[in-house]
Amino acid sequence: MNTSIYKPGESVVHRLNPVTKLVVAAAVSILVFLVPNYRFALAISLALFVGVAVAGVSGIVLRLVGLAMVPFGALLLVIQGILNPANHDAPFFVVGPVTLWEAGVAETLLIFFRVLVLVLSFLLMATTSQPQKLRIALMEKGVPPQLAYVFIASLQIIPQIQARAEAIADAQQARGLDREADIRTRSKSLVALLAPLLIGTLIVANTRALALNARGFNRRTPRVFLYEVADPAGERALRWASVLAVIGAGAWRVFRWL
């Protein structure tokens, strides 16, 4: 059972140190919120799409981005472009009684591309970083094992819950549950799905905690890792450059406010 969205590969993105990908993802996500221009966020989005194509993870990333961003963009356009009373300056598009305002469209594009960069950057990191190597890389940088484990578990929890929900639904269908019934019938059967899903998730969490304690997870003695994660000087320089770019953009925004 695949419990993560990681997709193995040999691309240049896969070979990067997981901490490098994490730092760059965090840096570009912060930068697009510091620079109040949707064109900058659009340029970063296009660069991330290139990275997705190079890594060969377009299928899973585009599917997840489409599921999240298409309804979000449509809702955002309605709220910002049509319903926001502060945007009544110049009409951008008029269809009967519905007016799409220029200021609302600009605000929609800015918010949409900012969130798109956030989603794309971390999806690219998650789909090209093996969870075990990411945990080891974080621990080698001084991150406490408990925090590293929580971070990795957060990346894996959605695929795990989805797989468990599908298994429970298949088991219930084998026992006579009609998964193609009307909405009212399926709504009633939702309780039958959620109860074992939540209980099973809690049992798995408790089992993992016991297994980790039995293996000395909280011991402070030196550890020997199964994988060796390379960290060349060029990647360390890239991480520092990303951090400095964020600091510079933040200082620029503060200077603009003064």
C-alpha positions as CSV (number, residue, x, y, z in Angstrom):
1,M,0.0,0.0,0.0
2,N,1.4,3.4,-1.0
3,T,1.2,5.7,2.0
4,S,2.8,8.8,0.5
5,I,2.7,10.8,-2.7
6,Y,6.4,10.3,-3.3
7,K,7.2,9.1,-6.9
8,P,10.6,7.5,-7.3
9,G,12.8,8.9,-10.1
10,E,16.3,9.8,-11.1
11,S,15.8,13.4,-12.2
12,V,17.9,16.3,-11.1
13,V,15.1,17.4,-8.7
14,H,15.0,13.9,-7.1
15,R,18.8,14.1,-6.5
16,L,18.6,17.3,-4.6
17,N,18.9,17.1,-0.8
18,P,15.4,17.1,0.7
19,V,16.3,19.9,3.0
20,T,17.3,22.0,0.0
21,K,13.9,21.4,-1.6
22,L,12.1,22.2,1.6
23,V,14.0,25.4,2.2
24,V,13.5,26.6,-1.4
25,A,9.8,25.7,-1.3
26,A,9.4,27.7,1.9
27,A,11.4,30.6,0.5
28,V,9.4,31.0,-2.7
29,S,6.1,30.6,-0.8
30,I,7.1,33.5,1.5
31,L,8.5,35.6,-1.4
32,V,5.3,35.6,-3.3
33,F,3.5,37.0,-0.3
34,L,6.1,39.7,0.2
35,V,6.1,40.9,-3.4
36,P,2.7,42.4,-4.1
37,N,2.6,41.6,-7.8
38,Y,0.8,38.7,-9.4
39,R,3.2,38.7,-12.4
40,F,6.0,37.7,-10.0
41,A,3.9,34.9,-8.5
42,L,3.0,33.8,-12.1
43,A,6.7,33.6,-13.1
44,I,7.5,31.5,-10.0
45,S,4.5,29.3,-10.9
46,L,5.8,28.7,-14.4
47,A,9.2,27.9,-13.1
48,L,7.7,25.4,-10.7
49,F,5.7,23.8,-13.5
50,V,9.0,23.4,-15.4
51,G,10.4,21.7,-12.3
52,V,7.4,19.4,-12.1
53,A,7.9,18.4,-15.8
54,V,11.6,17.8,-15.4
55,A,11.0,15.6,-12.3
56,G,8.4,13.6,-14.2
57,V,5.7,14.0,-11.6
58,S,3.3,16.0,-13.8
59,G,0.5,13.4,-13.5
60,I,0.1,13.3,-9.8
61,V,0.9,17.0,-9.2
62,L,-1.4,18.4,-11.9
63,R,-4.2,16.1,-10.7
64,L,-3.9,17.4,-7.1
65,V,-3.4,21.0,-8.2
66,G,-6.5,20.8,-10.4
67,L,-8.6,19.3,-7.6
68,A,-7.6,22.0,-5.2
69,M,-7.1,25.1,-7.3
70,V,-9.9,25.0,-9.9
71,P,-12.8,25.3,-7.4
72,F,-10.7,27.7,-5.3
73,G,-10.1,30.0,-8.3
74,A,-13.7,30.0,-9.3
75,L,-14.9,30.8,-5.7
76,L,-12.2,33.5,-5.4
77,L,-13.3,35.1,-8.7
78,V,-16.9,35.3,-7.5
79,I,-16.0,36.7,-4.1
80,Q,-13.3,39.2,-5.2
81,G,-14.3,40.0,-8.8
82,I,-18.1,40.3,-8.4
83,L,-19.3,40.4,-4.7
84,N,-16.6,42.6,-3.1
85,P,-18.1,46.1,-2.8
86,A,-14.7,47.7,-2.5
87,N,-13.9,46.9,-6.2
88,H,-16.5,49.2,-7.8
89,D,-14.0,51.2,-9.8
90,A,-13.9,50.1,-13.4
91,P,-15.7,47.2,-15.0
92,F,-13.6,44.5,-16.5
93,F,-16.4,42.4,-18.0
94,V,-20.2,42.8,-18.0
95,V,-22.7,40.1,-18.7
96,G,-26.3,41.3,-18.0
97,P,-26.6,42.2,-14.3
98,V,-23.2,40.6,-13.5
99,T,-20.2,42.9,-13.5
100,L,-16.6,41.7,-13.1
101,W,-14.5,44.5,-11.7
102,E,-10.8,45.2,-12.7
103,A,-9.6,45.6,-9.1
104,G,-11.3,42.4,-8.2
105,V,-9.7,40.5,-11.1
106,A,-6.3,41.8,-10.1
107,E,-6.8,40.8,-6.5
108,T,-8.0,37.4,-7.6
109,L,-5.0,36.8,-9.8
110,L,-2.6,37.9,-6.9
111,I,-4.2,35.6,-4.3
112,F,-4.6,32.7,-6.8
113,F,-1.0,32.7,-8.0
114,R,0.3,33.1,-4.4
115,V,-1.6,30.0,-3.3
116,L,-0.7,28.2,-6.5
117,V,3.0,28.7,-5.7
118,L,2.5,27.5,-2.2
119,V,0.7,24.3,-3.4
120,L,3.1,23.6,-6.3
121,S,6.3,24.1,-4.3
122,F,5.4,21.8,-1.5
123,L,3.8,19.2,-3.8
124,L,7.1,19.2,-5.9
125,M,9.0,18.7,-2.7
126,A,6.8,15.9,-1.4
127,T,6.6,14.0,-4.7
128,T,10.4,14.0,-5.3
129,S,11.6,13.5,-1.7
130,Q,11.7,10.0,-0.3
131,P,10.1,10.2,3.2
132,Q,12.9,8.3,4.9
133,K,15.6,10.4,3.4
134,L,13.7,13.6,4.2
135,R,13.5,12.5,7.9
136,I,17.2,11.7,8.0
137,A,18.2,14.9,6.2
138,L,16.2,16.9,8.8
139,M,17.7,15.1,11.7
140,E,21.2,15.6,10.3
141,K,20.5,19.4,10.3
142,G,19.6,19.3,14.0
143,V,15.9,18.9,13.9
144,P,14.7,16.8,16.8
145,P,13.6,13.2,15.8
146,Q,10.1,13.8,17.2
147,L,9.6,16.9,15.1
148,A,11.0,15.3,12.0
149,Y,8.7,12.3,12.4
150,V,5.6,14.6,12.9
151,F,6.5,16.5,9.7
152,I,6.9,13.3,7.7
153,A,3.7,11.9,9.1
154,S,1.8,15.0,8.1
155,L,2.9,14.5,4.5
156,Q,1.7,10.9,4.6
157,I,-1.6,11.2,6.5
158,I,-3.8,12.1,3.6
159,P,-2.8,9.2,1.3
160,Q,-3.0,6.9,4.4
161,I,-6.5,8.0,5.3
162,Q,-7.6,7.9,1.6
163,A,-6.3,4.3,1.2
164,R,-8.0,3.2,4.5
165,A,-11.3,4.8,3.5
166,E,-11.2,3.0,0.2
167,A,-10.5,-0.3,1.9
168,I,-13.4,0.2,4.4
169,A,-15.8,1.3,1.6
170,D,-14.8,-1.8,-0.5
171,A,-15.4,-4.1,2.6
172,Q,-18.8,-2.5,3.3
173,Q,-19.8,-2.8,-0.4
174,A,-18.9,-6.5,-0.2
175,R,-21.3,-6.8,2.7
176,G,-24.2,-5.2,0.8
177,L,-23.7,-1.5,1.0
178,D,-24.9,0.3,-2.2
179,R,-22.2,2.8,-3.1
180,E,-24.2,4.0,-6.2
181,A,-27.5,4.8,-4.4
182,D,-29.0,8.2,-4.2
183,I,-27.4,11.0,-2.2
184,R,-29.8,10.5,0.8
185,T,-28.9,6.8,1.1
186,R,-25.2,7.5,0.7
187,S,-25.3,10.3,3.3
188,K,-26.7,7.8,5.8
189,S,-24.0,5.3,5.0
190,L,-21.3,8.0,5.6
191,V,-21.5,7.4,9.4
192,A,-20.8,3.7,8.8
193,L,-17.7,4.7,6.9
194,L,-16.4,7.5,9.3
195,A,-16.7,5.5,12.5
196,P,-14.3,2.6,11.5
197,L,-12.1,5.2,9.7
198,L,-11.6,7.3,12.8
199,I,-11.2,4.4,15.2
200,G,-8.7,2.7,12.9
201,T,-6.7,5.9,12.5
202,L,-6.5,6.2,16.3
203,I,-5.4,2.6,16.6
204,V,-2.7,3.0,14.0
205,A,-1.4,6.1,15.7
206,N,-1.2,4.3,19.1
207,T,0.4,1.3,17.5
208,R,3.1,3.5,15.8
209,A,3.8,5.2,19.1
210,L,4.3,1.9,20.9
211,A,6.5,0.6,18.0
212,L,8.7,3.8,18.0
213,N,9.2,3.6,21.8
214,A,10.1,-0.1,21.5
215,R,12.8,0.8,19.0
216,G,14.3,3.5,21.2
217,F,13.0,6.5,19.3
218,N,13.4,8.9,22.2
219,R,17.0,7.8,23.0
220,R,19.6,10.5,22.8
221,T,22.5,8.2,21.9
222,P,24.3,8.6,18.5
223,R,22.2,7.2,15.6
224,V,23.3,5.2,12.5
225,F,21.1,5.9,9.5
226,L,20.2,3.4,6.7
227,Y,20.5,6.1,4.0
228,E,23.3,8.6,3.3
229,V,21.9,11.9,2.1
230,A,24.4,14.0,0.1
231,D,24.6,17.7,0.8
232,P,27.1,19.3,-1.6
233,A,28.4,22.9,-1.1
234,G,26.3,24.2,-4.1
235,E,23.1,23.2,-2.4
236,R,24.1,24.8,0.9
237,A,24.8,28.0,-1.0
238,L,21.4,27.7,-2.7
239,R,19.7,27.4,0.7
240,W,21.5,30.4,2.1
241,A,20.7,32.4,-1.1
242,S,17.0,31.5,-0.6
243,V,17.0,32.6,3.0
244,L,18.8,35.9,2.1
245,A,16.3,36.5,-0.7
246,V,13.4,36.2,1.9
247,I,15.2,38.5,4.3
248,G,15.9,41.1,1.6
249,A,12.3,41.0,0.4
250,G,11.1,41.4,3.9
251,A,13.4,44.4,4.6
252,W,12.2,46.0,1.4
253,R,8.5,45.6,2.5
254,V,9.3,47.1,5.9
255,F,11.1,50.0,4.2
256,R,8.1,50.6,1.9
257,W,5.8,50.7,5.0
258,L,8.0,53.3,6.8
